[in-house]
Protein backbone atom coordinates (compact mmCIF):
# COMPACT_ATOMS: atom_id res chain seq x y z
CA UNK A 1 0.00 0.00 0.00
CA UNK A 2 1.07 3.58 -0.64
CA UNK A 3 0.69 6.50 1.72
CA UNK A 4 -2.07 8.03 -0.44
CA UNK A 5 -4.07 4.81 -0.33
CA UNK A 6 -3.76 4.69 3.45
CA UNK A 7 -4.75 8.36 3.76
CA UNK A 8 -7.89 7.85 1.69
CA UNK A 9 -8.81 4.68 3.58
CA UNK A 10 -8.60 6.72 6.79
CA UNK A 11 -10.50 9.67 5.28
CA UNK A 12 -13.40 7.41 4.32
CA UNK A 13 -13.49 6.13 7.90
CA UNK A 14 -13.60 9.77 9.09
CA UNK A 15 -16.50 10.55 6.75
CA UNK A 16 -18.46 7.56 8.05
CA UNK A 17 -17.71 8.68 11.59
CA UNK A 18 -19.16 12.11 10.83
CA UNK A 19 -22.32 10.54 9.42
CA UNK A 20 -22.85 8.04 12.24
CA UNK A 21 -22.29 10.64 14.96
CA UNK A 22 -24.47 13.38 13.44
CA UNK A 23 -27.22 11.33 11.85
CA UNK A 24 -26.95 8.95 14.78
CA UNK A 25 -28.77 11.49 16.92
CA UNK A 26 -31.07 12.61 14.09
CA UNK A 27 -32.22 9.12 13.14
CA UNK A 28 -32.01 8.07 16.78
CA UNK A 29 -34.40 10.83 17.82
CA UNK A 30 -36.89 9.51 15.28
CA UNK A 31 -36.43 5.97 16.61
CA UNK A 32 -37.26 6.89 20.21
CA UNK A 33 -39.91 9.50 19.39
CA UNK A 34 -42.85 7.20 20.32
CA UNK A 35 -41.18 6.53 23.69
CA UNK A 36 -40.48 10.14 24.69
CA UNK A 37 -43.20 12.13 22.90
CA UNK A 38 -46.80 11.25 23.76
CA UNK A 39 -48.69 14.12 22.12
CA UNK A 40 -48.66 15.80 18.74
CA UNK A 41 -47.03 18.90 20.22
CA UNK A 42 -44.31 16.84 21.91
CA UNK A 43 -43.56 15.05 18.65
CA UNK A 44 -43.24 18.44 16.97
CA UNK A 45 -40.80 19.42 19.72
CA UNK A 46 -38.68 16.35 18.91
CA UNK A 47 -38.79 17.15 15.20
CA UNK A 48 -37.60 20.70 15.83
CA UNK A 49 -34.40 19.46 17.49
CA UNK A 50 -32.97 17.91 14.31
CA UNK A 51 -35.21 19.36 11.58
CA UNK A 52 -32.89 22.28 10.73
CA UNK A 53 -29.78 20.12 10.38
CA UNK A 54 -30.76 16.69 9.03
CA UNK A 55 -29.97 17.57 5.41
CA UNK A 56 -26.52 18.87 6.35
CA UNK A 57 -25.87 15.64 8.22
CA UNK A 58 -26.74 13.62 5.12
CA UNK A 59 -23.85 15.34 3.30
CA UNK A 60 -21.47 13.10 5.24
CA UNK A 61 -23.15 9.97 3.82
CA UNK A 62 -23.10 11.31 0.26
CA UNK A 63 -19.46 12.34 0.61
CA UNK A 64 -18.48 8.95 2.03
CA UNK A 65 -20.13 7.21 -0.93
CA UNK A 66 -18.64 9.60 -3.46
CA UNK A 67 -15.16 9.33 -1.96
CA UNK A 68 -15.35 5.53 -2.06
CA UNK A 69 -16.40 5.64 -5.70
CA UNK A 70 -13.56 7.99 -6.68
CA UNK A 71 -10.74 6.68 -4.47
CA UNK A 72 -11.58 2.95 -4.48
CA UNK A 73 -13.76 2.25 -7.54
CA UNK A 74 -13.44 -1.54 -7.37
CA UNK A 75 -14.45 -1.50 -3.71
CA UNK A 76 -17.53 0.52 -4.67
CA UNK A 77 -18.36 -1.76 -7.60
CA UNK A 78 -17.85 -4.99 -5.66
CA UNK A 79 -19.91 -3.77 -2.72
CA UNK A 80 -22.83 -2.76 -4.91
CA UNK A 81 -22.70 -6.03 -6.87
CA UNK A 82 -23.60 -8.01 -3.75
CA UNK A 83 -25.27 -5.47 -1.49
CA UNK A 84 -27.46 -3.87 -4.15
CA UNK A 85 -30.79 -4.92 -2.61
CA UNK A 86 -29.66 -4.01 0.92
CA UNK A 87 -28.40 -0.60 -0.20
CA UNK A 88 -31.62 -0.02 -2.15
CA UNK A 89 -33.61 -0.73 1.03
CA UNK A 90 -31.47 1.79 2.92
CA UNK A 91 -32.07 4.39 0.19
CA UNK A 92 -35.83 3.72 0.27
CA UNK A 93 -35.92 4.12 4.05
CA UNK A 94 -33.97 7.37 3.86
CA UNK A 95 -36.38 8.73 1.23
CA UNK A 96 -39.40 7.86 3.40
CA UNK A 97 -37.71 9.49 6.39
CA UNK A 98 -37.06 12.68 4.39
CA UNK A 99 -40.70 12.79 3.29
CA UNK A 100 -41.83 12.31 6.89
CA UNK A 101 -39.66 15.19 8.11
CA UNK A 102 -40.47 17.62 5.31
CA UNK A 103 -44.14 16.85 4.68
CA UNK A 104 -45.49 16.48 8.23
CA UNK A 105 -45.84 20.26 8.68
CA UNK A 106 -47.40 20.95 5.28
CA UNK A 107 -50.99 20.13 6.31
CA UNK A 108 -52.80 21.55 9.33
CA UNK A 109 -53.91 18.18 10.67
CA UNK A 110 -52.76 16.23 13.74
CA UNK A 111 -53.78 12.99 12.03
CA UNK A 112 -51.61 13.83 9.00
CA UNK A 113 -48.61 14.58 11.22
CA UNK A 114 -49.21 11.45 13.28
CA UNK A 115 -49.11 9.19 10.23
CA UNK A 116 -45.81 10.67 9.03
CA UNK A 117 -44.36 10.42 12.54
CA UNK A 118 -45.25 6.71 12.62
CA UNK A 119 -43.58 6.11 9.26
CA UNK A 120 -40.52 8.01 10.36
CA UNK A 121 -40.13 5.87 13.49
CA UNK A 122 -40.45 2.63 11.51
CA UNK A 123 -37.85 3.49 8.88
CA UNK A 124 -35.60 5.10 11.50
CA UNK A 125 -35.19 1.67 13.12
CA UNK A 126 -34.56 -0.02 9.77
CA UNK A 127 -31.76 2.35 8.68
CA UNK A 128 -29.23 1.52 11.46
CA UNK A 129 -30.13 -2.17 11.37
CA UNK A 130 -29.31 -2.33 7.66
CA UNK A 131 -26.14 -0.26 8.07
CA UNK A 132 -25.09 -2.42 11.02
CA UNK A 133 -25.49 -5.59 8.97
CA UNK A 134 -23.38 -4.01 6.20
CA UNK A 135 -20.55 -2.97 8.54
CA UNK A 136 -20.54 -6.37 10.24
CA UNK A 137 -20.19 -8.01 6.82
CA UNK A 138 -17.10 -5.89 6.14
CA UNK A 139 -15.54 -7.26 9.34
CA UNK A 140 -16.73 -10.85 8.93
CA UNK A 141 -16.09 -11.22 5.20
CA UNK A 142 -18.48 -12.00 2.38
CA UNK A 143 -18.95 -14.52 -0.43
CA UNK A 144 -16.48 -12.86 -2.77
CA UNK A 145 -14.69 -14.76 -5.52
CA UNK A 146 -12.32 -13.73 -8.29
CA UNK A 147 -13.57 -13.90 -11.85
CA UNK A 148 -10.80 -13.97 -14.41
CA UNK A 149 -11.23 -12.20 -17.71
CA UNK A 150 -9.17 -12.91 -20.79
CA UNK A 151 -8.21 -10.92 -23.82
CA UNK A 152 -7.63 -12.45 -27.28
CA UNK A 153 -4.50 -14.51 -27.29
CA UNK A 154 -4.41 -15.24 -23.55
CA UNK A 155 -3.76 -18.80 -22.49
CA UNK A 156 -6.61 -20.48 -20.64
CA UNK A 157 -4.59 -22.84 -18.48
CA UNK A 158 -3.12 -22.93 -15.00
CA UNK A 159 -3.89 -20.79 -11.97
CA UNK A 160 -5.87 -17.58 -12.38
CA UNK A 161 -3.85 -14.64 -13.60
CA UNK A 162 -4.56 -12.23 -10.74
CA UNK A 163 -3.42 -9.31 -12.84
CA UNK A 164 -6.59 -9.76 -14.93
CA UNK A 165 -9.51 -10.25 -12.58
CA UNK A 166 -12.60 -8.74 -11.07
CA UNK A 167 -14.10 -9.41 -7.65
CA UNK A 168 -17.72 -10.56 -7.62
CA UNK A 169 -20.19 -11.84 -5.07
CA UNK A 170 -21.16 -15.47 -5.51
CA UNK A 171 -24.02 -17.57 -4.20
CA UNK A 172 -21.53 -20.30 -3.22
CA UNK A 173 -22.48 -21.50 0.27
CA UNK A 174 -25.33 -18.99 0.54
CA UNK A 175 -28.74 -20.04 1.91
CA UNK A 176 -31.04 -21.01 -0.94
CA UNK A 177 -28.35 -19.83 -3.34
CA UNK A 178 -29.18 -16.19 -2.52
CA UNK A 179 -26.39 -13.62 -2.37
CA UNK A 180 -28.65 -11.34 -0.31
CA UNK A 181 -29.33 -14.03 2.31
CA UNK A 182 -25.59 -14.71 2.57
CA UNK A 183 -25.30 -11.25 4.16
CA UNK A 184 -27.42 -12.43 7.10
CA UNK A 185 -25.48 -14.44 9.67
CA UNK A 186 -25.65 -14.49 13.48
CA UNK A 187 -22.75 -12.03 13.63
CA UNK A 188 -24.15 -9.57 11.08
CA UNK A 189 -27.62 -9.65 12.65
CA UNK A 190 -25.99 -8.88 16.02
CA UNK A 191 -24.20 -6.00 14.29
CA UNK A 192 -27.52 -4.65 13.02
CA UNK A 193 -29.16 -4.77 16.46
CA UNK A 194 -26.04 -3.25 18.00
CA UNK A 195 -26.00 -0.23 15.68
CA UNK A 196 -29.74 0.29 16.22
CA UNK A 197 -29.14 0.53 19.98
CA UNK A 198 -26.20 2.88 19.38
CA UNK A 199 -28.38 5.20 17.27
CA UNK A 200 -31.20 5.08 19.84
CA UNK A 201 -28.78 5.98 22.65
CA UNK A 202 -27.30 8.80 20.57
CA UNK A 203 -30.82 10.10 19.92
CA UNK A 204 -31.78 9.97 23.60
CA UNK A 205 -28.58 11.78 24.61
CA UNK A 206 -29.31 14.49 22.03
CA UNK A 207 -32.93 14.90 23.13
CA UNK A 208 -31.91 15.07 26.79
CA UNK A 209 -29.64 17.97 25.82
CA UNK A 210 -31.91 19.79 23.37
CA UNK A 211 -35.41 19.53 24.89
CA UNK A 212 -37.23 20.61 28.03
CA UNK A 213 -40.22 19.41 30.02
CA UNK A 214 -41.67 15.92 29.83
CA UNK A 215 -39.80 14.97 26.66
CA UNK A 216 -36.49 15.70 28.35
CA UNK A 217 -37.50 13.82 31.51
CA UNK A 218 -38.51 10.72 29.55
CA UNK A 219 -35.30 10.87 27.49
CA UNK A 220 -33.20 11.08 30.65
CA UNK A 221 -35.06 8.18 32.24
CA UNK A 222 -34.44 5.95 29.22
CA UNK A 223 -30.89 7.11 28.50
CA UNK A 224 -29.14 5.12 31.23
CA UNK A 225 -30.94 1.88 30.31
CA UNK A 226 -30.16 2.23 26.60
CA UNK A 227 -26.55 3.24 27.33
CA UNK A 228 -26.01 0.05 29.36
CA UNK A 229 -27.68 -2.11 26.70
CA UNK A 230 -25.74 -0.66 23.78
CA UNK A 231 -22.42 -0.82 25.70
CA UNK A 232 -22.95 -4.53 26.44
CA UNK A 233 -23.91 -5.34 22.85
CA UNK A 234 -21.04 -3.26 21.41
CA UNK A 235 -18.64 -5.19 23.65
CA UNK A 236 -20.06 -8.53 22.52
CA UNK A 237 -19.98 -7.62 18.81
CA UNK A 238 -16.50 -6.07 18.97
CA UNK A 239 -14.89 -8.93 20.92
CA UNK A 240 -16.65 -11.48 18.71
CA UNK A 241 -15.29 -9.74 15.62
CA UNK A 242 -11.83 -9.17 17.09
CA UNK A 243 -11.23 -12.78 18.06
CA UNK A 244 -12.80 -14.43 15.01
CA UNK A 245 -12.46 -12.03 12.09
CA UNK A 246 -9.99 -9.18 12.71
CA UNK A 247 -6.99 -9.16 10.40
CA UNK A 248 -4.88 -6.82 12.54
CA UNK A 249 -3.72 -7.03 16.16
CA UNK A 250 -3.59 -3.23 16.03
CA UNK A 251 -7.38 -3.28 16.03
CA UNK A 252 -7.17 -3.72 19.80
CA UNK A 253 -6.15 -0.05 20.14
CA UNK A 254 -9.35 1.57 18.77
CA UNK A 255 -11.39 -1.23 20.38
CA UNK A 256 -10.05 -0.32 23.83
CA UNK A 257 -10.62 3.40 23.17
CA UNK A 258 -14.20 2.67 22.11
CA UNK A 259 -14.74 0.46 25.18
CA UNK A 260 -13.56 3.19 27.56
CA UNK A 261 -15.75 5.77 25.81
CA UNK A 262 -18.87 3.58 26.02
CA UNK A 263 -18.20 2.89 29.70
CA UNK A 264 -17.85 6.64 30.22
CA UNK A 265 -21.18 7.06 28.42
CA UNK A 266 -22.91 4.86 30.98
CA UNK A 267 -21.31 6.73 33.86
CA UNK A 268 -22.24 10.13 32.44
CA UNK A 269 -25.81 9.01 31.70
CA UNK A 270 -26.32 7.71 35.23
CA UNK A 271 -24.90 10.96 36.63
CA UNK A 272 -27.30 12.99 34.46
CA UNK A 273 -24.58 14.82 32.50
CA UNK A 274 -26.17 15.68 29.15
CA UNK A 275 -23.10 17.10 27.39
CA UNK A 276 -20.83 14.44 28.88
CA UNK A 277 -23.07 11.60 27.70
CA UNK A 278 -23.34 12.88 24.14
CA UNK A 279 -19.61 13.62 23.89
CA UNK A 280 -18.50 10.26 25.37
CA UNK A 281 -20.91 8.34 23.17
CA UNK A 282 -19.72 10.20 20.06
CA UNK A 283 -16.12 9.31 20.91
CA UNK A 284 -17.25 5.69 21.33
CA UNK A 285 -18.80 5.72 17.85
CA UNK A 286 -15.58 7.14 16.40
CA UNK A 287 -13.56 4.41 18.14
CA UNK A 288 -15.92 1.72 16.85
CA UNK A 289 -15.58 2.96 13.25
CA UNK A 290 -11.80 3.06 13.64
CA UNK A 291 -11.92 -0.52 14.91
CA UNK A 292 -13.98 -1.68 11.91
CA UNK A 293 -11.58 -0.18 9.38
CA UNK A 294 -8.50 -1.40 11.27
CA UNK A 295 -9.96 -4.89 11.58
CA UNK A 296 -10.59 -4.95 7.79
CA UNK A 297 -7.13 -3.75 6.75
CA UNK A 298 -5.28 -4.42 4.54
CA UNK A 299 -8.50 -5.47 2.82
CA UNK A 300 -11.28 -3.26 1.61
CA UNK A 301 -13.56 -6.31 1.40
CA UNK A 302 -12.70 -9.68 2.87
CA UNK A 303 -13.63 -12.94 1.21
CA UNK A 304 -15.13 -15.65 3.40
CA UNK A 305 -14.44 -18.22 0.66
CA UNK A 306 -10.67 -17.89 0.33
CA UNK A 307 -8.36 -15.23 1.83
CA UNK A 308 -6.66 -14.79 -1.55
CA UNK A 309 -10.01 -13.75 -3.04
CA UNK A 310 -10.19 -10.71 -0.73
CA UNK A 311 -10.18 -7.28 -2.33
CA UNK A 312 -7.19 -5.41 -0.92
CA UNK A 313 -6.84 -1.67 -0.57
CA UNK A 314 -4.11 -1.82 -3.23
CA UNK A 315 -6.33 -3.65 -5.73
CA UNK A 316 -9.35 -1.44 -5.07
CA UNK A 317 -7.75 1.98 -5.35
CA UNK A 318 -7.60 4.52 -8.13
CA UNK A 319 -4.31 5.67 -9.64
CA UNK A 320 -1.85 7.64 -7.54
CA UNK A 321 -2.45 10.80 -9.59
CA UNK A 322 -6.21 10.54 -9.01
CA UNK A 323 -5.71 10.09 -5.26
CA UNK A 324 -3.33 13.06 -5.15
CA UNK A 325 -5.75 15.39 -6.97
CA UNK A 326 -8.61 14.25 -4.76
CA UNK A 327 -6.54 14.87 -1.63
CA UNK A 328 -5.96 18.49 -2.67
CA UNK A 329 -9.72 18.91 -3.23
CA UNK A 330 -10.49 17.27 0.12
CA UNK A 331 -8.11 19.60 1.94
CA UNK A 332 -10.15 22.51 0.57
CA UNK A 333 -13.69 21.09 0.83
CA UNK A 334 -13.62 19.20 4.16
CA UNK A 335 -12.77 22.29 6.25
CA UNK A 336 -15.67 24.10 4.54
CA UNK A 337 -18.04 21.25 5.47
CA UNK A 338 -16.76 21.29 9.04
CA UNK A 339 -17.11 25.06 9.15
CA UNK A 340 -20.74 25.26 8.04
CA UNK A 341 -21.62 22.27 10.22
CA UNK A 342 -20.22 24.08 13.25
CA UNK A 343 -21.91 27.33 12.20
CA UNK A 344 -25.33 25.70 11.72
CA UNK A 345 -25.25 24.09 15.16
CA UNK A 346 -24.10 27.25 16.93
CA UNK A 347 -26.89 29.27 15.32
CA UNK A 348 -29.61 27.02 16.75
CA UNK A 349 -31.04 27.65 20.23
CA UNK A 350 -29.74 25.08 22.72
CA UNK A 351 -33.20 24.11 23.96
CA UNK A 352 -36.44 23.54 22.05
CA UNK A 353 -39.45 24.32 24.26
CA UNK A 354 -43.14 23.64 23.78
CA UNK A 355 -43.96 27.31 24.19
CA UNK A 356 -42.17 28.35 21.00
CA UNK A 357 -43.96 25.87 18.72
CA UNK A 358 -46.74 26.74 16.28
CA UNK A 359 -50.10 25.50 17.50
CA UNK A 360 -51.23 24.01 14.20
CA UNK A 361 -48.79 24.62 11.33
CA UNK A 362 -49.52 23.85 7.69
CA UNK A 363 -52.26 24.40 5.14
CA UNK A 364 -55.94 23.99 6.06
CA UNK A 365 -57.10 20.48 5.24
CA UNK A 366 -60.35 21.64 3.60
CA UNK A 367 -58.40 23.65 1.00
CA UNK A 368 -56.42 20.66 -0.23
CA UNK A 369 -58.62 19.57 -3.11
CA UNK A 370 -58.29 19.45 -6.86
CA UNK A 371 -58.32 22.91 -8.43
CA UNK A 372 -58.07 24.82 -5.15
CA UNK A 373 -55.43 27.45 -4.41
CA UNK A 374 -53.63 26.95 -1.16
CA UNK A 375 -53.08 30.71 -0.96
CA UNK A 376 -56.67 31.81 -1.65
CA UNK A 377 -58.81 33.12 1.16
CA UNK A 378 -62.07 31.34 1.98
LINDASUL-V20387 format. One record per pair of residues at least 24 apart in sequence whose C-alpha atoms are under 7 Angstrom apart, sorted by the first residue. I is the first residue (numbers start at 1). GAP is how many residues later the second one is. D is the distance in whole Angstrom. If there is no record, write none. Layout:
i->I gap->GAP d->D
i->I gap->GAP d->D
//
This chain:
i->1 gap->313 d->6
i->4 gap->319 d->6
i->5 gap->312 d->7
i->8 gap->63 d->7
i->12 gap->52 d->6
i->12 gap->55 d->7
i->12 gap->56 d->7
i->13 gap->276 d->7
i->13 gap->277 d->7
i->13 gap->280 d->7
i->15 gap->45 d->6
i->15 gap->49 d->5
i->16 gap->44 d->7
i->16 gap->45 d->7
i->16 gap->48 d->6
i->17 gap->269 d->5
i->17 gap->272 d->6
i->18 gap->42 d->6
i->19 gap->38 d->6
i->19 gap->39 d->7
i->19 gap->41 d->5
i->19 gap->42 d->6
i->21 gap->261 d->6
i->21 gap->264 d->7
i->22 gap->35 d->6
i->23 gap->34 d->6
i->24 gap->175 d->5
i->24 gap->178 d->6
i->24 gap->179 d->7
i->25 gap->174 d->6
i->25 gap->177 d->5
i->25 gap->178 d->4
i->25 gap->181 d->6
i->26 gap->24 d->6
i->26 gap->28 d->7
i->26 gap->177 d->6
i->27 gap->97 d->5
i->27 gap->172 d->7
i->27 gap->176 d->7
i->28 gap->171 d->5
i->28 gap->172 d->4
i->28 gap->174 d->6
i->28 gap->175 d->4
i->29 gap->171 d->7
i->29 gap->174 d->4
i->29 gap->175 d->6
i->29 gap->178 d->7
i->30 gap->90 d->6
i->30 gap->91 d->5
i->30 gap->94 d->6
i->31 gap->90 d->5
i->31 gap->93 d->5
i->31 gap->94 d->6
i->31 gap->169 d->6
i->32 gap->168 d->6
i->33 gap->88 d->7
i->36 gap->179 d->5
i->36 gap->182 d->5
i->36 gap->183 d->6
i->37 gap->178 d->6
i->40 gap->70 d->6
i->42 gap->173 d->7
i->45 gap->307 d->6
i->45 gap->308 d->7
i->45 gap->309 d->6
i->48 gap->304 d->7
i->49 gap->161 d->6
i->49 gap->303 d->6
i->71 gap->246 d->6
i->71 gap->247 d->5
i->71 gap->252 d->6
i->72 gap->244 d->5
i->72 gap->245 d->4
i->72 gap->246 d->6
i->73 gap->243 d->6
i->73 gap->244 d->6
i->73 gap->245 d->7
i->74 gap->242 d->5
i->74 gap->243 d->7
i->75 gap->225 d->6
i->75 gap->241 d->5
i->78 gap->89 d->6
i->78 gap->90 d->6
i->81 gap->87 d->7
i->81 gap->88 d->7
i->82 gap->87 d->5
i->82 gap->97 d->6
i->82 gap->98 d->7
i->83 gap->97 d->7
i->86 gap->44 d->7
i->90 gap->37 d->6
i->90 gap->40 d->7
i->93 gap->30 d->5
i->93 gap->34 d->6
i->97 gap->26 d->6
i->105 gap->256 d->6
i->105 gap->257 d->5
i->106 gap->256 d->4
i->106 gap->257 d->6
i->107 gap->255 d->4
i->107 gap->256 d->5
i->107 gap->257 d->6
i->107 gap->258 d->6
i->108 gap->252 d->6
i->108 gap->253 d->5
i->108 gap->254 d->4
i->108 gap->255 d->5
i->108 gap->256 d->5
i->108 gap->257 d->6
i->109 gap->256 d->7
i->125 gap->71 d->6
i->128 gap->64 d->7
i->128 gap->67 d->6
i->128 gap->68 d->5
i->128 gap->71 d->7
i->129 gap->63 d->4
i->129 gap->64 d->6
i->129 gap->66 d->6
i->129 gap->67 d->5
i->130 gap->62 d->6
i->131 gap->61 d->7
i->132 gap->59 d->5
i->132 gap->60 d->4
i->132 gap->63 d->5
i->133 gap->55 d->5
i->133 gap->56 d->6
i->133 gap->58 d->5
i->133 gap->59 d->5
i->136 gap->51 d->7
i->136 gap->52 d->5
i->136 gap->55 d->5
i->137 gap->46 d->7
i->137 gap->51 d->6
i->138 gap->158 d->7
i->138 gap->163 d->6
i->138 gap->164 d->7
i->139 gap->102 d->7
i->139 gap->106 d->6
i->139 gap->107 d->7
i->139 gap->153 d->6
i->139 gap->156 d->6
i->139 gap->157 d->6
i->140 gap->101 d->7
i->140 gap->105 d->5
i->141 gap->160 d->7
i->141 gap->161 d->4
i->141 gap->162 d->5
i->141 gap->163 d->5
i->142 gap->160 d->6
i->142 gap->161 d->5
i->142 gap->162 d->5
i->143 gap->26 d->5
i->143 gap->27 d->6
i->143 gap->29 d->7
i->143 gap->160 d->6
i->143 gap->161 d->6
i->143 gap->162 d->6
i->144 gap->24 d->6
i->144 gap->25 d->4
i->144 gap->26 d->6
i->144 gap->159 d->5
i->144 gap->160 d->7
i->144 gap->161 d->7
i->144 gap->165 d->7
i->144 gap->166 d->7
i->145 gap->24 d->6
i->145 gap->25 d->7
i->145 gap->164 d->5
i->146 gap->163 d->6
i->167 gap->144 d->7
i->190 gap->47 d->7
i->191 gap->46 d->6
i->194 gap->36 d->6
i->194 gap->39 d->6
i->194 gap->40 d->6
i->197 gap->29 d->7
i->197 gap->33 d->5
i->198 gap->32 d->6
i->201 gap->25 d->6
i->201 gap->26 d->6
i->202 gap->76 d->7
i->202 gap->79 d->7
i->205 gap->69 d->6
i->205 gap->72 d->6
i->205 gap->73 d->5
i->206 gap->72 d->7
i->208 gap->66 d->6
i->209 gap->65 d->5
i->209 gap->66 d->7
i->210 gap->140 d->6
i->210 gap->141 d->5
i->210 gap->142 d->6
i->211 gap->140 d->5
i->211 gap->141 d->5
i->211 gap->142 d->6
i->212 gap->139 d->7
i->212 gap->140 d->7
i->212 gap->141 d->6
i->223 gap->46 d->6
i->224 gap->42 d->6
i->224 gap->45 d->5
i->224 gap->46 d->6
i->227 gap->38 d->7
i->227 gap->39 d->5
i->228 gap->38 d->6
i->231 gap->31 d->6
i->231 gap->32 d->7
i->246 gap->49 d->4
i->246 gap->50 d->7
i->247 gap->48 d->5
i->247 gap->49 d->6
i->247 gap->50 d->7
i->248 gap->46 d->7
i->248 gap->47 d->6
i->248 gap->49 d->7
i->251 gap->40 d->5
i->251 gap->43 d->5
i->251 gap->44 d->5
i->254 gap->33 d->5
i->254 gap->34 d->7
i->254 gap->36 d->6
i->254 gap->37 d->5
i->255 gap->32 d->6
i->255 gap->33 d->6
i->255 gap->36 d->6
i->257 gap->30 d->6
i->258 gap->26 d->4
i->258 gap->27 d->7
i->258 gap->29 d->4
i->258 gap->30 d->6
i->259 gap->25 d->7
//
